[in-house]
Amino acid sequence: MGIYSSLLFVSTFVFILLIGSVDPSNIHIWAFGIQMLWQTFWHLLIQYGECYLNEPVSVRLFLAVSSLMLLTQRITSVSMDVHEKQLVFTFKASSLKTSCVLLLPLVSYFLSVTTLLGGPLGSYRQFVSHMEEISLGPSPSPLGVVFQKLMQVLLLELVRFCLVHFLKQNIYDPSSSASVCGFLWVWALALVLRIRYYSHWKISECLNNAAGFGNCKNSSGDSQEWSDLSDGDFWTAEASSRMSQFARRWNVTTALWLRRMVYTRSKHFPLFMTFGFSMWWHGLHLGHFVGFMTWASAVKADYHIHRYLHPKLSSTWRRLLYTCVGWVNTQMIITCVVVAVELRNMSGLRLLSVTFVGLFPLCNMILLIILFKLNTVR
């Protein structure tokens, strides 16, 4: 990251100062506010360079800000632990050297390269527990699991390569192509963008496993599994037939962090507050606003539509049809979200409008309004 690594060191140093000077009951407010303001400043600076100066932004800066977002997760998680008295830091040491030793595990957790470059988010207590267990005996070998997961990455990248080749050979032309072709082309584009995330998460998971993190005993307790640190699985997430299912399975550790940070603490409109904060955390682009608000609205509609329709599915074929239609609906709405968020500007929104993919979330909103009207009449 070069000089931009100072972004991470500044955040870590400021939080260390907060631990030593702020009351534990207030530390989360201070840590959350300072860290989000610091991160937002760099996000806006990148937007200023891209949109107003029309200058290329340093790749190192992008990498540093991406890591800063993951560091924000760790800092706010620890501050929540301190606020809820799950963690206690006492600095009554007689010397500066002893104080530094007490802070070393915390600094190691924040700047751990195995998680800072791609996640996933693990708790501070898990990190310390793992480091303490190293001296008790050798951990099980992760090499077989790492090799298996790398083969999964290779398969994902092969699928992505084929899709990219298809997209390049069949550039969508809205003036000459049918709507069905537009649906399929945009869906393939969004799938390419999603596979990139799945590959990244799986590589990060491999890196953590190779370092010894993420091992846990299975449900029977007789063997080790390496699934304790994972942000998502391609087959599990993509098989979701409901938007609420996909939201829980996509970027799992971040979803749990958002639930703890915002959803469970919001007294009014927790769902929209959670997706709104996620938009802020991701960078406040126009595409982020459209994408995350569409996602939140679709999840809200999913809850009500499922609650209304599911009791009426009396036969097996109806349930099967409902699942298939739900899967198609979920795929197309996620396509809208991914295209809007990843392209970030008006080009993504124009693509969704000319291919009519944007009609899917709109239809969900209309159906939600109809259900509200029916409930009101009753």
HELIX and SHEET records of a PDB file:
HELIX    1   1 GLY A    2  SER A    5  5                                   4    
HELIX    2   2 SER A    6  SER A   21  1                                  16    
HELIX    3   3 ILE A   27  GLN A   47  1                                  21    
HELIX    4   4 TYR A   48  TYR A   52  3                                   5    
HELIX    5   5 VAL A   59  HIS A   83  1                                  25    
HELIX    6   6 LEU A   96  PHE A  110  1                                  15    
HELIX    7   7 VAL A  113  LEU A  116  1                                   4    
HELIX    8   8 TYR A  124  GLU A  133  1                                  10    
HELIX    9   9 ILE A  134  LEU A  136  5                                   3    
HELIX   10  10 LEU A  143  GLN A  169  1                                  27    
HELIX   11  11 SER A  179  ALA A  210  1                                  32    
HELIX   12  12 PHE A  234  GLU A  238  1                                   5    
HELIX   13  13 MET A  243  ARG A  249  1                                   7    
HELIX   14  14 VAL A  252  MET A  261  1                                  10    
HELIX   15  15 TYR A  263  ARG A  265  5                                   3    
HELIX   16  16 PRO A  270  HIS A  282  1                                  13    
HELIX   17  17 LEU A  286  LEU A  309  1                                  24    
HELIX   18  18 HIS A  310  LYS A  312  5                                   3    
HELIX   19  19 THR A  316  LEU A  343  1                                  28    
HELIX   20  20 MET A  346  VAL A  354  1                                   9    
HELIX   21  21 LEU A  359  VAL A  377  1                                  19    
SHEET    1   A 2 CYS A 216  LYS A 217  0                                        
SHEET    2   A 2 GLN A 224  GLU A 225 -1                                        
END                                                                             
